[in-house]
Structure formats: C-alpha cells, structure tokens
Amino acid sequence: MRNLALTFVAWMLLAGTALAMDIDKGFNDIPWGADCDAAFRGEGWTRYRAFPLWDNKTQYLTLSMDDKDAAKTKYTLRYNKDGKTKFEDFTLRAVYYGCGKTSGKFAFVAMRYSLTSKAKIEARAVALFGKPTRTTVAATTWDLPAFKVQMDQNTLIILARKYAESGTGQAD
C-alpha cells in the first residue's frame, strides 16, 4: 500500500510539472507569433550568428555556423546572454528564439542541453507531446498539427507551424 501511495504522489508531481508549461501559448512567457523586435529587446538580448536551415528531404532543422548559409535561412536567432536558461525545471546551456526573416514573428525555440540531461528532457518531451512520430539514430521527431518538434543529442527544437516560414515544417 505504501508503494502505491508513493507511486501516486510521484505521478501527481510529474503531471503537475508537465503541465507547468503551456506550450500552446508560447515559450518562457513569450507568445508564439510575437513581434520579435518588441519581444527580444532590452538588456542582454542580441542576435545569435547561426543560421537555421530546414532540409525538406530529411525534415530536420539544423543550425549552421557557416556565413555562406546566411542567405539560405528563413530565420534569425535571438538569445539573452544574461537570461536564465530553463525548460520547466531543467537548466539548459542556451535557449535560442527563432524569428521569421519575412514575418518578424517568433516561430520556434531551440534549447541546447548537456548530454547527461538528454534522457530526462526526452521523458518530459514525451509527456508534453506524446509518442514520437519518428525515431532515427540522428533524431526523434514529433509531427503534430500545431508543432514540429525535433530532439537530437543536445538540442530540442519546438517550431510553431502557424508562424513557420514557408517550407520549414508548415502544415499542408
């Protein structure tokens, strides 16, 4: 009976934590579709020199550090060098906010984490998004009506389809 009670308490704690972040509304109190110039200004906010590239063949988003890819990307990245890097109760290495070059709207978040945190973050992602659509050696993905979610060895990317630039995981 004691084990059953402990299991129930643990389940309630996990359920409460999983619901702490309402991903449908946005990320870290920034709503999906927010104007990036307004949302990511002020102390500590800056552009990050990486270039998010969508590969239609593999259906993966990658972050290139090569300047030759600047013209190919449909997004710019913002981050707060002084900000807290949290995903619910996990501390992250960095959080990058993707803004559409054309729309100027907040469309995705890329969270970098340590390899030692991967299993716990993946468990939380499954709790939030359900069973993955596809799992390969390279990445786990969720192809959801409102979101395209991708998780690899050290990055979790959540793209809000409604604000995605054309050709980057937008719903048909």
C-alpha positions as CSV (number, residue, x, y, z in Angstrom):
1,M,0.0,0.0,0.0
2,R,2.9,2.3,0.8
3,N,4.4,1.8,-2.6
4,L,1.0,2.6,-4.3
5,A,0.8,5.8,-2.3
6,L,4.4,6.8,-3.2
7,T,3.6,6.0,-6.9
8,F,0.5,8.2,-6.8
9,V,2.4,11.1,-5.2
10,A,5.2,10.8,-7.8
11,W,2.7,10.6,-10.6
12,M,1.0,13.8,-9.4
13,L,4.3,15.6,-9.1
14,L,5.3,14.7,-12.6
15,A,1.8,15.5,-14.0
16,G,1.9,18.9,-12.3
17,T,5.4,19.7,-13.6
18,A,4.5,18.6,-17.2
19,L,1.5,21.0,-17.2
20,A,3.6,23.8,-15.8
21,M,4.5,25.0,-19.3
22,D,1.6,25.6,-21.6
23,I,3.4,25.1,-24.9
24,D,0.4,26.1,-26.9
25,K,0.7,29.6,-25.6
26,G,4.4,30.1,-26.3
27,F,7.8,29.7,-24.5
28,N,9.1,31.4,-21.4
29,D,6.2,33.9,-21.4
30,I,6.8,34.9,-25.0
31,P,3.8,34.0,-27.1
32,W,4.2,32.3,-30.5
33,G,3.8,34.9,-33.2
34,A,5.1,37.8,-31.0
35,D,6.8,40.6,-32.9
36,C,10.5,39.7,-32.4
37,D,11.7,43.3,-32.4
38,A,9.4,44.1,-29.5
39,A,9.7,40.8,-27.6
40,F,13.5,40.4,-27.8
41,R,14.8,43.9,-27.0
42,G,16.3,45.3,-23.9
43,E,19.1,44.4,-21.6
44,G,21.0,41.2,-22.6
45,W,19.1,40.5,-25.9
46,T,21.2,40.0,-29.0
47,R,21.2,38.2,-32.3
48,Y,23.0,34.9,-32.5
49,R,25.2,34.3,-35.5
50,A,24.0,30.9,-36.5
51,F,21.8,30.1,-39.5
52,P,18.8,27.8,-39.0
53,L,18.3,25.7,-42.2
54,W,15.4,23.4,-43.0
55,D,16.1,20.3,-45.0
56,N,12.9,19.2,-46.8
57,K,14.4,15.8,-47.7
58,T,15.3,14.8,-44.1
59,Q,12.6,17.0,-42.4
60,Y,15.2,18.3,-40.0
61,L,16.2,21.8,-38.8
62,T,19.9,22.3,-38.3
63,L,21.9,25.3,-37.1
64,S,24.8,26.2,-39.4
65,M,27.7,28.4,-38.2
66,D,28.9,28.9,-41.7
67,D,28.4,32.5,-43.0
68,K,27.8,31.2,-46.5
69,D,24.4,29.9,-45.2
70,A,23.2,33.3,-44.1
71,A,21.3,33.9,-47.3
72,K,19.7,30.5,-47.3
73,T,18.0,30.7,-43.9
74,K,14.4,31.9,-43.4
75,Y,15.1,32.8,-39.8
76,T,17.2,34.9,-37.5
77,L,18.1,33.8,-33.9
78,R,17.9,35.8,-30.8
79,Y,19.1,35.0,-27.3
80,N,19.5,36.7,-24.0
81,K,23.1,36.4,-22.9
82,D,22.2,37.3,-19.3
83,G,18.9,35.4,-19.2
84,K,18.0,32.3,-17.3
85,T,18.1,29.2,-19.5
86,K,15.2,27.0,-18.2
87,F,12.9,24.4,-19.7
88,E,10.4,23.8,-17.0
89,D,12.7,22.6,-14.2
90,F,15.8,21.8,-16.3
91,T,18.7,24.1,-16.6
92,L,19.9,24.4,-20.2
93,R,23.1,25.5,-21.8
94,A,21.4,28.0,-24.1
95,V,18.0,29.0,-25.5
96,Y,17.7,30.5,-29.0
97,Y,14.5,32.1,-30.2
98,G,13.8,31.8,-34.0
99,C,12.2,34.7,-35.8
100,G,11.0,34.6,-39.4
101,K,13.0,36.9,-41.7
102,T,9.9,37.8,-43.7
103,S,7.3,37.9,-40.9
104,G,9.4,39.1,-38.0
105,K,7.3,36.7,-35.8
106,F,8.6,34.4,-33.1
107,A,8.2,30.9,-34.7
108,F,10.5,28.4,-32.8
109,V,12.7,27.8,-29.9
110,A,16.0,25.8,-29.9
111,M,17.1,24.6,-26.5
112,R,20.7,23.3,-26.0
113,Y,21.3,20.9,-23.1
114,S,24.1,18.7,-21.8
115,L,24.2,15.1,-23.0
116,T,23.7,14.0,-19.4
117,S,20.3,15.7,-19.3
118,K,19.0,14.1,-22.6
119,A,17.1,11.2,-21.1
120,K,15.2,13.4,-18.6
121,I,14.4,16.0,-21.2
122,E,13.3,13.4,-23.6
123,A,11.0,11.9,-21.0
124,R,9.5,15.4,-20.4
125,A,9.1,15.9,-24.2
126,V,7.2,12.6,-24.4
127,A,5.0,13.7,-21.5
128,L,4.2,17.0,-23.3
129,F,3.9,15.8,-26.9
130,G,3.0,12.1,-26.7
131,K,4.6,9.3,-28.6
132,P,7.2,10.4,-31.2
133,T,6.2,10.3,-34.9
134,R,9.7,9.1,-35.9
135,T,12.8,8.0,-34.2
136,T,16.1,7.6,-36.0
137,V,19.8,7.4,-35.0
138,A,20.0,11.2,-35.6
139,A,16.9,12.5,-34.0
140,T,13.4,11.9,-32.5
141,T,10.6,13.9,-34.1
142,W,7.0,14.7,-33.3
143,D,4.9,15.8,-36.3
144,L,1.9,17.4,-34.6
145,P,-0.8,19.6,-36.1
146,A,0.3,22.7,-34.3
147,F,4.0,21.9,-33.8
148,K,7.0,20.3,-35.4
149,V,9.3,19.1,-32.6
150,Q,12.8,17.7,-33.1
151,M,15.2,16.3,-30.5
152,D,18.8,15.2,-31.2
153,Q,21.8,14.6,-28.9
154,N,21.9,18.1,-27.5
155,T,19.1,20.2,-28.8
156,L,15.3,20.3,-28.5
157,I,13.6,22.4,-31.2
158,I,9.9,23.3,-31.0
159,L,8.5,25.0,-34.1
160,A,5.0,26.6,-34.0
161,R,3.7,25.7,-37.5
162,K,1.3,28.6,-37.6
163,Y,4.3,31.0,-37.6
164,A,6.7,28.9,-39.6
165,E,8.2,30.5,-42.7
166,S,7.1,28.7,-45.9
167,G,8.9,25.3,-46.4
168,T,10.0,24.8,-42.8
169,G,7.6,22.3,-41.4
170,Q,4.5,24.3,-42.1
171,A,1.3,22.2,-42.2
172,D,0.0,21.5,-45.6
